[in-house]
Amino acid sequence: MTRRRPQARRRTRRPSRRQQQRDAQLLVFAVVAAAAIGLVVMVVNWLLAHWWVLVVALVLAGLAGAGWLYSRQQRVRWEAVRAQGLRYGLPQLDALHHTRFEDAVRELMRRDGCRDARRVGGRGDLGADVKATDPFGRRWVIQCKHRRDGVRGSAVGTPDLQVLNGTARQVHGADVAVIVTNGRVTGPAVTFARQQRLHVVDRQTLAVWASGSRPLWELLRAVPPPRRPTPLS
């Protein structure tokens, strides 16, 4: 007779450590979710029983929002009044350091409504001292030429305008390229600017712009038409 071999006992597979960790995480998540739901239910029931608390909170939130909106409107109005009151005289501009002259041009552009006007002059500025976007979406690139002696200083010549012409549109993406000086501009430079669609703000134009309230684009000829409306409009 042949003896039958006893059948091998099947080994029960224990869950792996990763599976145990996953189960533990699911359990913790379920407990936290249940606690959160219970807390929400308790809060809702409490608010239903004390509805006046919710009304008071809404009233306070409305008052806080109205106060914030009012203060913001007042700040905007004050900044507009301050900007409209910005004035410079030529003797004041003549006495400035060249970097402060660039700051003055930036502030005048902001006065005119160019909220993003900033001074970028310095080493490696590639012909741009001030950049700004006007309320009509046009991009302005301005090169500043300050002369401490004013009209008696050296005149702005064609080479200065050639630098602006070579970088304003190609490098800085200008719609309006301008050179601003408190001094003189040579005749050939004016002719070159007209040929290359550049704009020159000489001492006389600067005096009108800095001492008045008219924006620069109202003082210059042949300014490009407005772009599409922008958030600055």
PyMOL commands that set and color helices and strands:
alter all, ss='L'
color gray80, all
select helices_A, chain A and resi 17-49+51-84+90-94+98-111+150-152+158-167+187-195+203-211+216-218
alter helices_A, ss='H'
color red, helices_A
select strands_A, chain A and resi 118-119+130-133+139-145+176-181+199-201
alter strands_A, ss='S'
color yellow, strands_A
deselect
rebuild
show_as cartoon
